[in-house]
Amino acid sequence: MTTSRRSTSCTSTDPPVPGEVVLGVDTHGEVHVAAVISPLGKVLGTESFPATMAGYRRLLVWARKRGTVHRAGVEGTGTFGAGLSRYLLAQQVAVYEVNRPGRSARRLLGKSDPLDAQVAARAVLSGRALARAKSGDGPVHSARMLKLGKDSAVKARTQAINQLKAVLVIADPALREQLSKPG
């Protein structure tokens, strides 16, 4: 007897698997709003979850009660959605970066977090969402964190120098001359 092994990698345009649903998430600092849609685009549910590890677990359990989750569209995978993206990737869910809906679409459809979550899921379902979320680990991520720290230190140093120069401009002339002398 031969057994076929299903590939764990999928693209946003792969045909739907029976029982599969697509997850969409509108991310924020404190709360993420999730929507689950069927392969035909029917909204199966929307719900809010805290942006915590426990919230991520609850979100995925909630979504899996509606079907098999292989793909998710997440807004802000490099910012507010970074933690959720890493969690979903660790749970073998393919995560796609979804851009925030354009202003014209928001004017036509209205602005609400549940609608934005549905739009994120539909972007994956339709194949518009092609960019895979970064895993947030490895040498590139480490280099990014080092650069962030260095840039912050350089900015703070420049700000301190500029403040000291501003103080010298308004200082008493005798003190200014004394502080300006080399050595």
Protein Blocks (a to p, Z undefined) as FASTA:
>chain_A
ZZddddfbdcfkbccdehiacddddddfkbccdddddfkopafbdcddddbfklmmmmmm
mmmmnoccfbdcdehklmmmmmmmmmmmmnopacdddddddfklmmmnopafklmmmmmm
mmmmnomambdcdehiajklmmmmmmmmmmmmmmmmmmmmmmmmmmmmmmcfklmmmmmp
gZZ
